[in-house]
Amino acid sequence: MGSGLSAISCCQRRTEAEGPSCTEYQPLLADRERQAVATLVKLFENDTRISFYEGEPLRALTVLARSDVHHLQLSAATAFSEISEFDVRAVTREALAPILYLLQSMYADVQQGASSALGNLAGVSENKRLIVELGGLELLVRQMLSPSTDAQINSVGCITNLAADEENKLAIARSGALVPLVRLGRSRDMRVQRNATGALLNMTHRAELRQMLVAAGAVTVLGELLQAKDEETLYYAITALSNIAVDSDGRDALWKAQAGLVAELLHIMQTRKIKVQAQVALTLRNLASDARYQLAIVQHGGLDALLPLLQSSYTALVVSAAACLRNLSIHADNEDPIICAGLLPELMDLVPQADQPELQCHAIATIRNLAANNGSDKQAFLDAGLFDRFQMTLEAKGVQPQVLCELAAAFSVFALNDQLWRPIVELGICRLLVQLLRCGHMDTEYNTCLALGSLVGKGHPEAAEELMRFWPRGLRKALLQALTLPEYAASNVRPGALWVIMALLNSRPAVVRKTLRSDAPILTAIESIGGSRVSSSSTCTSASWGLLPSIFGASTKPEDPDESTLNADNETAVVDDGFAPEVQRMHSLARQIVALVQDSD
């Protein structure tokens, strides 16, 4: 706080050689200003531990801040700036008010000191909203328009901190800050450029704001910033582009405005530090939610760039590379290039890594997507140890629920493939899948129903025979549990269970019909579903039927793109009249099963 004290003392010791005489200067100092100076000098000299955000010290600084004398304003601004460097805390309106007042000073050096203090205090959550509430945004936008580099650094840095608060983001966008921020992203001063890019990044965490940034020209500037020499600025720019790429509109804007984006990102991924490499891979992952980018990334050599990341000892790199491959694998035209690039064995090795569940999910989902093309040769999957890895993972203890869900979904695809269904039967994996039917996680149980129903629905008698062996050894109990779930909890599992039963009936009608006729609880549960109406609060997702293959004429397909976690979860369709199409189909299926069971031999 040395310079703050020096500035205050200077006002008292000013000589004629230094400027106006004491006689000329004296009328500008009111009694309350002289008293404030004396109070602060005494406080600085006697107690360095005192708080300047309250009580007598704050009142004295407020008097100086509201003075018409330049040096007194500067003393207050400098004091607030220096105090906030080491004493950063939640403050009151009374403490912020003089700082905001100083931000409106006609003197540039006073404004800079005030914006510096405000930027420091804006690092505290409670202060962020209070600054906006007190009108600080409009003052900071004015500061951004200043030709002074220092003013730009401080004001943009403060807005960067304010934009970290979710409630402030929309207010910032509406304050007119976006266009100046985009413009300052082109600043020749590295500090201004870095702060502006950080602010733009903080504004990309909401869909509506991303659209406003695109409209403000942020896409072009962020693309230019991929040439930034400063590592932090580059990282901020890449991450902002990644968030913009979450939305289809954002990807369209990037596709139109940044023709060389993929090539530039791949170059950066191979030449920069690990942190930047990982973020580039995640950006490519979000871009690869679009079929155009799925092909473009592969065509520009993306697979060769991802391979060393997949082999890295740095977990974040491996996870980001696997996430990117997950989306690239959705496009059927990418299956052969991915396999030819030698990525399949690397992906297989990631499947059993129980200490990295996110990595497991990405690897399993990628393999599932690659296997979904039933027309191609799957020998490479078998050679890479597909079932060894998957069975090992399925049998392991403590497997995370999300990993089990991905495993079940993958088996539902393998079961439909002419080359991959048989090992499921011959290696005893049906037993593990039956056990999975009672894991307690709805999505996993539904995916398991898909796997078992797909296996039997292909019409291979060996599969139906194997599954019926487990009817008294867990399958019946699991299906009954699914069929008798309350309406609010049944969700996807009930139609999945019905489909397994229908697939068994179609494959081995006599045996299954006889089994069901003698099983009153199962048959009663099915009859209840077939004859019931559902209330308006019942839910049944359209995905329950969209992925059911064979019987309903649909086919299991690669999953939807795995986009950034910024995306909202898939919504559940609410049945508003008791007979939504999905529920009608479930009731119809139940009635068909009952009719087949009751039909005479």
Phi, psi and omega in degrees: 000013185302313183291330176296316178294319180299318181294319179295315181297325182302323181295333182273338188249012187298133181251167182296328181292334183273349183161214181301148180291163178300328180294318179291325186280331189304319183296338181285342181263105177286164181303318182292330177289317178297322179293321179296317179299314181298319180297315182292320178300317180295319180294318179298322185283327190258335186210103180277354184261002186287150177273130179262008180262008183200167173063209184300318178300317180294320179297321180293316179294325179295321177299315179295320181298325184267006178288156174274353184274125183306310185296328178288318175301315181296322178299316180294315181298318180295319179297314179298319180298314183287321179299317183287350176291322184245344180241082182255117184206172172290132182237171182269173174301322182296328179283325181283330186305311180294330179292316178294326177296317179296331180294342179263006181299154177281353183259128184297320182293328176292315178302319181295317178297319180293317180292328176296314179297317181296320178297321178295314182289336180289355175282351180259129187308313184296329182283332185304309184287327181293322178299316179294317181300326182273008176089017183294332184299312182300321179293322180290324177298319177300320180296323179298330181278356181291147176286350182284125179298318180299319179296321179295315180302310184292315184292317179292321178299321179294317179295326176301316179293318180297324182287351176286345178268128186301321184288340182275340191301311182294322178298321178296315180298321182281348182280354183088016184279339189295313181298313175300323178296316178298317180297318181288345173296343178260007182302148177280345177275123186298326182290317177297315181300316181296314180297319180295318179294322176296321178294317178300319178301313181297339180271000183264013186267004176227141186301314183296326179286326176298321178295320179293324178293319177300316180296331181277000178090017184294328183301315181296315182293318179297325175296319178295327182288352174293349175267000184298139178277332179287125186296321181292317178300316179299315180298316179299317182296316180296318181293321177297318177298322178299317180291320177298326181287355177294323184267146178298322178296322178295319178294323176298316180296319179293320181297321182282322188267338187233078183297327182261019186299312183298313180299319181294317180296318180295323176296316179297320184296334182264355186234348186255182183288166187303316182301316180289319179303314181298319181291325176299316180299321178291326176294317176297324177300313180293320176299324183284009168286351181248133183301326179299317181285329176303317179285318184298320181296317178292318181295333180268014177086022183297327182293319177295327179286330182280332184304310179296331177293322180293334181265001184292155175272356180266113189302318183300324178292317182295316181297314182294322178294317179295322178297320178295314179299327179303316179282324178299327184288350181293324182283124183302329181290348181268353184300306182297315178301321180295317180292316181295333180283358178081021184274339184298312178299324179296318179295319179300321181293338181278339187300316183277005186284084188295338181279357180228074184300324179296318178296317177303315182299315180297316182295314181296316181295323179295314179297320177300314180298319181294326182280350186289342178278100187288346184275351184259161181287130183254016181299326180300326178294316180294319180295330182278001177084035183310303188283333174300312183292316183290320179292320178301318181290319181294328182274348183292155178271148175072024179293134183293146182305320182293331178287318177300321180297317179294321178299314181297319179296322179295317179295331177294331176280315180301323184296336181272351185270136184297334180263342189253348184288323187297317179300332178298321180283312188288333182267004177077021182286338177304321179301318181291323179292321177298318177298324182291338179297343182242032183283343178093001179247118190303311183296321179294317180295321178295314179298326178292321174301319177301315182297312182292317179295322178295319181300314182282325185294342177292345176090012178277118184298329181298323181293314180295321179296317180297319182291322179292337175298333182262006177304309179277357185248037174124332183291313181301313182298319181293318180293319178297319179299318180293320183290334184256011176298148175300156182305317185292340184252351188291315176046236185279340191292321184298310177297328177296317179295318178300320182293322177300316181295317179296320179298319178294319179298318180292329184275317181227070189303315185294311183295314184289321178300316181295319180297316182289324179299326182270004182243085184302315181301316180296312183295320178297319180297318180292317178299322180297319178294317182293333184254003187264157168255155179247152181281171181292346179270355180290149179233147176203116184282146178297335178296337179302330183252330183297336181256357180284113183274178170063283188297321183261009176080003178263171178224144178296135186232167175301153182292164172294157182303141175273099183267183181300156178292357174292338183293147174286155177292156176297136182273152177268132180285126182270131178280114188261351182226010179083349182220049173296156185306318182296318181289322177301319181292324178294315178298319180297317179297317179299318180294323177297318180298314180300318180297318179295320181292320184279347181296141180288150181292000000 
